[in-house]
Amino acid sequence: MARTRRTEFRSFDYVARPRRKSRVREGITEHYWTVRCRKKGLEGEWSLGWQSSNRAAEYAFHAWVAKHRTARFVDVIERFIEMVPTTAKRPMTKENHIFRARKLQTFIKTVDIDLTIADFDAAIFEQYLGWMRTVKGHSPQTIQNALVGARTILKYAEAQGLVTSPPKVPAMRVPAPLHQVLYANAVAATIEHAEAPLDTLIRLMWLTGMRVSEAASTRGADLLPNERMVIVQERNAFVPKTPESTRQVPVTTEMMAELQSLVTTPEAQLFPCTVKCAYHHWRHRMRKAQRAAGVRLFTFHDLRRAVADRLRNAGVPMDRYAKMMGHAPVTAVRHYSTIAPGDLHEALEAGIKATRRKKDPTEPR
């Protein structure tokens, strides 16, 4: 009985607790539960009735919340942002979840701060898409990511019992990203107009194909000058994306010397930034350098794709460049191998030639 009395369930300002009442009905012990709220303007206590277990009481509580209180979307987002750091493993994942949530939060405040989840229907989604397209001028991929963020928050609200049937996120078709090989002159022009140490960061990614999170998290202790290697491993707040991501990446002698010049202490980052989200910090500065150089905009991940294309076209064995980039061989083929129309024609011609070389074993010599 004492253990049951200490149990409680919370949803924002509402708390469900068992009262000091119990009864035995058909051999099953039941406890009397109530819902309380002490927030100013919402004070009160309501009955949940007799419940035979904590799980039954929890279900009854969430059903009561969904029926008697319509949660504001801004409140759900605030609760979601508080929850993310306890569930997301990688720092970049935390930053992206919070970034998407705040984008949606900003939009909702422009529409109606009292907008509820039940009102967040297809019409509001259309306004959201229009706001992202016109006011902010985001790319289709960014808009799709924002819709993913909205879908995630709606699933969180459903899991919390704030809504029984969340609205469906409209489908948005985004063309698959083209794995275009970047020309060296475009990258060189961007590096020339980039401020330090961004120029070294871009040069390192263009050389090795490292992810931006891996390159930006490099520390002095991760450098192996004698072996000309950079270690990618879990260190402080940085967590590699997959087990294959923990590796050693080769660099040239010139790049190793350039990286060593940025070392202050073994545990200090070579590419420090003043904001929490390092990705947006460096992306903003790279976009500025690209516009100054007058080249087409490309992302950090485009550099990674280009390195994979370059290694594949040079005939480097798949297992080697997959190991270098921190991927399983199958993943490297699926995500980072560009198949151009010319490649398909070459494959066709090779198949025809192979067929012509074969002879029918029944034919006389």
C-alpha positions in Angstrom: 0.0 0.0 0.0 2.8 2.4 0.9 4.5 1.8 -2.5 1.2 2.5 -4.3 0.7 5.8 -2.5 4.2 7.1 -3.6 3.3 6.4 -7.2 2.3 9.4 -9.3 1.9 10.4 -12.9 2.5 13.9 -14.4 1.5 15.7 -17.5 2.5 19.4 -17.5 0.6 21.0 -14.5 -1.6 17.9 -13.7 -0.6 15.2 -11.3 -2.4 11.9 -10.6 -2.0 10.2 -7.2 -3.8 7.5 -5.3 -5.7 8.7 -2.2 -5.7 6.9 1.2 -8.6 4.7 0.1 -8.5 1.1 -0.9 -11.0 -1.8 -1.2 -11.0 -5.4 -2.2 -13.4 -6.3 -5.0 -13.7 -9.9 -6.3 -10.4 -10.6 -4.7 -8.6 -7.7 -6.4 -7.3 -4.7 -4.3 -8.2 -1.4 -5.8 -7.1 2.1 -4.9 -8.9 5.4 -5.4 -7.0 7.9 -7.7 -7.5 11.6 -8.2 -6.0 14.3 -10.5 -4.8 17.5 -9.0 -3.6 20.9 -10.4 -2.2 23.7 -8.3 -1.4 26.1 -11.0 -3.0 29.5 -10.6 -6.3 29.7 -12.5 -6.4 25.9 -13.0 -6.7 24.8 -9.4 -8.8 21.8 -8.6 -9.0 18.0 -7.9 -10.9 15.5 -10.1 -11.6 11.8 -9.7 -10.1 9.0 -11.7 -12.1 6.4 -9.9 -11.0 3.0 -8.5 -8.0 1.5 -10.3 -6.7 -2.0 -9.8 -3.1 -1.3 -10.8 -0.6 1.5 -11.5 -0.7 0.8 -15.2 -4.5 1.0 -15.3 -4.3 4.3 -13.4 -1.7 5.7 -15.8 -4.0 4.8 -18.8 -7.0 6.4 -17.1 -4.9 9.5 -16.3 -3.7 10.1 -19.9 -7.3 9.4 -21.2 -8.5 12.0 -18.7 -5.9 14.6 -19.9 -6.8 14.0 -23.5 -10.5 14.4 -22.8 -10.5 17.3 -20.4 -7.5 19.4 -21.4 -6.4 20.3 -24.9 -2.7 20.8 -24.9 -1.2 23.9 -26.5 1.4 23.1 -29.1 3.9 25.6 -27.7 3.7 23.8 -24.3 4.3 20.4 -26.0 7.3 21.7 -27.8 8.8 23.1 -24.6 8.3 19.8 -22.9 9.8 18.0 -26.0 12.9 20.2 -25.9 13.4 19.4 -22.3 13.1 15.7 -23.1 15.5 15.5 -26.0 18.9 15.7 -24.1 17.9 12.7 -22.0 17.1 10.5 -25.0 19.3 11.5 -27.9 22.7 9.9 -27.8 24.7 12.0 -30.2 25.2 15.8 -29.7 24.3 16.5 -33.4 21.1 14.6 -33.0 20.1 16.7 -29.9 20.9 19.9 -31.8 18.9 18.9 -34.8 15.9 17.9 -32.8 15.9 21.1 -30.8 16.6 23.2 -34.0 13.5 21.6 -35.7 11.3 22.1 -32.7 12.2 25.7 -32.4 11.5 26.3 -36.1 8.0 24.9 -35.5 7.7 26.9 -32.3 8.5 30.1 -34.1 5.9 29.4 -36.8 3.2 28.5 -34.3 3.8 31.8 -32.4 3.2 33.7 -35.7 -0.1 31.8 -36.3 -1.6 31.7 -32.8 0.2 31.0 -29.6 -2.9 29.2 -28.3 -3.0 26.8 -31.2 -3.8 23.3 -29.9 -2.7 19.9 -31.2 -6.2 19.2 -32.3 -6.2 22.3 -34.4 -2.9 21.4 -36.1 -4.6 20.0 -39.2 -3.8 19.8 -42.9 -4.6 23.5 -43.4 -2.0 24.5 -40.7 0.5 22.3 -42.4 -0.1 24.1 -45.7 0.6 27.4 -43.9 3.7 25.9 -42.4 5.0 24.8 -45.8 4.2 28.3 -47.3 6.0 30.0 -44.4 9.1 27.9 -44.8 9.1 28.5 -48.6 8.4 32.2 -48.8 9.4 33.9 -45.5 12.5 31.8 -44.7 13.3 30.8 -48.3 14.5 27.3 -47.2 15.4 24.5 -49.7 13.0 21.6 -50.3 15.2 19.3 -48.3 15.1 21.7 -45.3 11.4 21.9 -45.5 11.1 18.1 -45.5 13.4 18.0 -42.4 11.1 20.5 -40.7 8.1 18.3 -41.5 10.0 15.4 -40.0 10.4 17.5 -36.8 6.6 18.2 -36.8 5.9 14.5 -37.1 8.3 13.6 -34.3 6.6 16.1 -31.9 3.2 14.8 -32.8 4.3 11.3 -32.0 5.7 12.5 -28.7 2.3 14.2 -27.9 0.5 10.9 -28.7 2.9 8.9 -26.5 2.3 11.4 -23.7 -1.5 10.9 -24.0 -2.2 14.5 -25.0 -3.9 13.4 -28.2 -5.4 10.1 -29.3 -5.1 10.5 -33.1 -2.6 13.1 -34.1 -2.9 14.8 -37.5 -1.0 13.3 -40.4 2.0 15.1 -41.8 1.4 15.7 -45.5 3.8 13.9 -47.9 6.3 16.1 -49.7 8.3 14.7 -52.5 11.9 16.0 -52.6 14.1 15.0 -55.4 16.9 12.7 -54.4 20.2 14.6 -53.9 22.5 14.4 -56.9 25.9 13.0 -56.1 27.7 15.5 -58.2 31.5 15.5 -58.3 32.6 18.9 -57.1 35.2 20.6 -59.3 38.4 21.4 -57.5 38.3 25.0 -58.6 35.0 25.6 -56.8 36.3 24.1 -53.6 39.6 26.0 -53.9 37.7 29.3 -54.5 35.6 28.7 -51.4 38.7 27.9 -49.3 40.4 31.0 -50.6 37.5 33.2 -49.4 36.9 31.3 -46.1 38.1 32.7 -42.8 40.5 30.8 -40.6 40.1 28.1 -39.4 37.2 27.3 -41.7 39.6 27.1 -44.6 41.5 24.2 -42.9 38.2 22.5 -42.0 37.0 22.5 -45.6 40.4 21.4 -46.8 40.4 18.5 -44.4 37.0 17.3 -45.4 37.8 17.7 -49.1 40.9 15.5 -48.6 39.5 12.8 -46.4 35.7 12.8 -46.7 35.2 13.1 -42.9 31.8 14.1 -41.7 31.5 17.7 -40.5 30.8 16.5 -36.9 33.9 14.4 -37.0 36.2 17.0 -38.4 34.8 19.9 -36.2 35.3 17.7 -33.1 38.9 16.9 -33.8 41.2 17.6 -30.8 45.0 17.8 -30.5 45.1 14.4 -28.8 43.5 12.9 -31.9 46.5 13.7 -34.1 49.1 11.0 -34.8 51.9 13.0 -36.6 54.3 10.1 -37.1 51.7 7.9 -38.7 50.0 10.9 -40.4 46.6 9.8 -39.1 43.6 11.5 -37.5 41.7 9.4 -34.9 37.9 9.6 -35.0 36.6 8.3 -31.7 34.3 9.1 -28.8 35.7 12.0 -26.9 33.9 14.2 -24.3 30.6 15.3 -25.9 31.3 13.8 -29.3 29.9 10.3 -30.1 30.6 8.6 -33.5 27.6 7.9 -35.6 28.1 4.2 -36.0 30.6 1.6 -34.7 32.3 1.7 -38.1 32.8 5.5 -37.6 35.5 4.9 -35.0 38.6 4.7 -37.1 41.9 6.3 -38.2 41.8 8.6 -41.2 45.0 9.2 -43.2 46.1 12.7 -44.2 49.0 14.2 -46.1 52.2 15.6 -44.5 51.1 19.1 -45.4 47.6 18.6 -43.8 49.1 17.2 -40.7 51.4 20.2 -40.3 48.4 22.5 -40.8 46.4 20.7 -38.2 49.3 20.8 -35.7 49.5 24.5 -36.1 45.9 24.7 -34.6 46.7 22.7 -31.5 46.6 24.7 -28.2 46.2 21.9 -25.7 45.6 18.1 -26.2 42.0 18.3 -25.2 41.1 21.6 -27.0 39.2 21.5 -30.2 41.1 22.4 -33.3 38.0 24.2 -34.7 36.3 25.8 -31.7 33.0 27.7 -32.1 31.1 30.1 -29.9 27.6 28.6 -30.3 26.1 25.3 -29.2 25.3 24.0 -32.7 28.7 23.7 -34.4 27.1 22.6 -37.7 25.1 25.8 -38.2 28.0 27.9 -37.1 30.3 26.5 -39.8 27.6 26.2 -42.5 26.8 29.9 -42.1 30.4 30.8 -42.6 30.9 28.5 -45.6 27.8 29.9 -47.3 29.3 33.4 -46.8 32.6 32.2 -48.4 30.8 30.6 -51.3 28.8 33.7 -52.1 32.0 35.8 -51.9 33.7 33.3 -54.3 30.8 33.3 -56.7 30.5 29.5 -56.9 27.4 27.3 -56.6 26.3 26.5 -53.1 27.3 23.0 -51.8 27.0 21.4 -48.4 29.5 19.8 -46.2 28.1 16.4 -47.0 28.5 17.2 -50.7 32.3 17.2 -50.0 31.9 13.7 -48.5 30.0 12.4 -51.5 32.6 13.9 -53.9 35.5 12.2 -52.0 33.6 8.9 -52.3 33.1 9.4 -56.0 36.7 10.4 -56.5 38.0 7.3 -54.8 35.6 5.0 -56.6 36.5 6.5 -60.0 40.2 6.1 -59.2 39.7 2.4 -58.8 40.3 2.2 -55.0 38.9 -1.1 -53.7 35.6 -0.7 -52.0 36.6 -2.1 -48.6 39.4 0.5 -48.4 37.5 3.6 -49.1 34.6 2.4 -47.0 37.0 1.9 -44.1 38.5 5.3 -44.7 35.1 7.0 -44.6 33.7 5.0 -41.7 31.0 3.0 -43.5 30.2 -0.7 -44.2 31.0 -1.5 -47.8 27.3 -2.0 -48.7 26.4 1.3 -47.2 29.2 3.0 -49.1 27.9 1.6 -52.4 24.3 2.5 -51.6 24.8 6.1 -50.4 28.1 7.3 -51.9 28.5 5.8 -55.3 27.4 7.9 -58.2 26.1 6.0 -61.2 26.1 8.2 -64.2 24.5 7.4 -67.6 27.9 6.9 -69.0 28.6 4.2 -66.4 25.5 2.4 -67.5 26.5 2.5 -71.1 30.0 1.2 -70.2 28.4 -1.7 -68.3 26.2 -2.5 -71.3 29.2 -2.5 -73.7 31.2 -4.7 -71.3 28.3 -7.2 -71.2 28.1 -7.3 -75.0 31.8 -7.8 -75.4 31.8 -10.6 -72.8 28.9 -12.3 -74.7 30.8 -12.1 -78.0 33.9 -13.6 -76.5 32.1 -16.7 -75.3 31.8 -19.6 -77.7 29.2 -22.3 -77.9 30.8 -25.5 -76.5 29.0 -27.6 -79.2 30.6 -25.6 -82.0 33.5 -27.3 -83.8 36.9 -25.7 -83.3 
